[in-house]
Amino acid sequence: MGDGELAWDGSRLRVEGTEFLVAVFRGDLTTDERFVIWKTRPLLEASLRLIDRLGAKRIVELGIAQGGSAALFALHARPDQLVAVDLATERIGPLDRLIETRGLGDRVHAVYGVDQSDRHALLAALAPMGPEPLDLVLDDASHRYDETLTSFDLLFPRLRPGGVYAIEDWDWAHHDAAADLAAADPEAAAGWWPGGTALTRLAFELTLATADPSVVRSVQIDRHLVRVTRGPAVLDPHTFRLHDHVSRSGAALLADPT
Ligand SMILES: C[S@@+](CC[C@H](N)C(=O)[O-])C[C@H]1O[C@@H](n2cnc3c(N)ncnc32)[C@H](O)[C@@H]1O
């Protein structure tokens, strides 16, 4: 096996002899010759920097889609344990074959038919990872507020102190480009943007929770990611709720004024 190095050529990427295409348009499907990653290149690069900075070896990814990011993280990060889950029930054959041919079956697990808001199913999917804490969670799944919060409540306390919970595409409700796309092609946009409560709200709530840095050490936000770093407090993974760490006065600031 090589060294997991990335060789970029525009929107194409080669790692360990495996080809990837970074594509935001959903017509592109993974084949045995080439994995498709449903991200922009800057978003993918932000996620890869995070993996590298943390030296992440125990990773959970929410949202498999065409299997591209899971395959890339498996080859680049060389995780001790990587669990990737998706609501979809259809397996991505090329991902299964990559895991098998590279002998990654003990370390990389793609689990389908798991709703990120189903605590029981999500916990069952994590079982092969064992009890040690996680380094990194990357949530690229529903981008819906309730579902995203449920996963956060379940997985954040399972991070090690200093571990990071990253939420991708968190800005769909307020970003002008999203609004412009929705105006230009409402039908397509209805499929792209999840709707419901803005994920922006969760970013604000996480920011308020930094009032107790022993729980949320920091929140870093940019165009691509919300990065939540776990503090050192002992957290009960069965009962942890973000909302218990948002003060009443803080929550009042987010109350709908209408
Ligand atoms: C943006 S795609 C993931 C892209 C993938 N991480 C990549 O970079 O190639 C989002 C995925 O989340 C899945 N998804 C949507 N709602 C979900 C939910 N409630 N629970 C789990 N997965 C969900 C969709 O089926 C879809 O495959």
The ligand as a Tripos MOL2 file, in Angstrom:
@<TRIPOS>MOLECULE
LIG
   27    29     1     0     0
SMALL
NO_CHARGES

@<TRIPOS>ATOM
      1 C1        -24.6070   14.8260    0.4740 C.3       1 LIG1
      2 S1        -24.9120   13.1090    0.4450 S.3       1 LIG1
      3 C2        -23.4510   12.4370    1.1680 C.3       1 LIG1
      4 C3        -22.2590   12.6440    0.2860 C.3       1 LIG1
      5 C4        -21.0340   11.8360    0.6440 C.3       1 LIG1
      6 N1        -20.6220   12.0500    2.0180 N.3       1 LIG1
      7 C5        -19.9220   12.2710   -0.2730 C.2       1 LIG1
      8 O1        -19.1530   13.1680    0.1020 O.co2     1 LIG1
      9 O2        -19.8400   11.7310   -1.3760 O.co2     1 LIG1
     10 C6        -26.1180   12.9070    1.6850 C.3       1 LIG1
     11 C7        -26.4900   11.4690    1.9770 C.3       1 LIG1
     12 O3        -27.2120   11.4810    3.2000 O.3       1 LIG1
     13 C8        -28.2000   10.5070    3.1540 C.3       1 LIG1
     14 N2        -29.2500   10.8530    4.1180 N.ar      1 LIG1
     15 C9        -30.2830   11.7270    3.9750 C.ar      1 LIG1
     16 N3        -31.0380   11.7600    5.0820 N.ar      1 LIG1
     17 C10       -30.4730   10.8870    5.9570 C.ar      1 LIG1
     18 C11       -30.7960   10.4590    7.2690 C.ar      1 LIG1
     19 N4        -31.8640   10.9530    7.9180 N.pl3     1 LIG1
     20 N5        -30.0090    9.5500    7.8620 N.ar      1 LIG1
     21 C12       -28.9220    9.0390    7.2140 C.ar      1 LIG1
     22 N6        -28.5580    9.4100    5.9630 N.ar      1 LIG1
     23 C13       -29.3310   10.3120    5.3430 C.ar      1 LIG1
     24 C14       -28.6940   10.4990    1.7210 C.3       1 LIG1
     25 O4        -29.2380    9.2310    1.4030 O.3       1 LIG1
     26 C15       -27.4100   10.8250    0.9570 C.3       1 LIG1
     27 O5        -26.8120    9.6440    0.4680 O.3       1 LIG1
@<TRIPOS>BOND
     1     1     2 1
     2     2     3 1
     3     2    10 1
     4     3     4 1
     5     4     5 1
     6     5     6 1
     7     5     7 1
     8     7     8 2
     9     7     9 1
    10    10    11 1
    11    11    12 1
    12    11    26 1
    13    12    13 1
    14    13    14 1
    15    13    24 1
    16    14    15 ar
    17    14    23 ar
    18    15    16 ar
    19    16    17 ar
    20    17    18 ar
    21    17    23 ar
    22    18    19 1
    23    18    20 ar
    24    20    21 ar
    25    21    22 ar
    26    22    23 ar
    27    24    25 1
    28    24    26 1
    29    26    27 1
@<TRIPOS>SUBSTRUCTURE
     1 LIG1         1 GROUP 0 **** ****
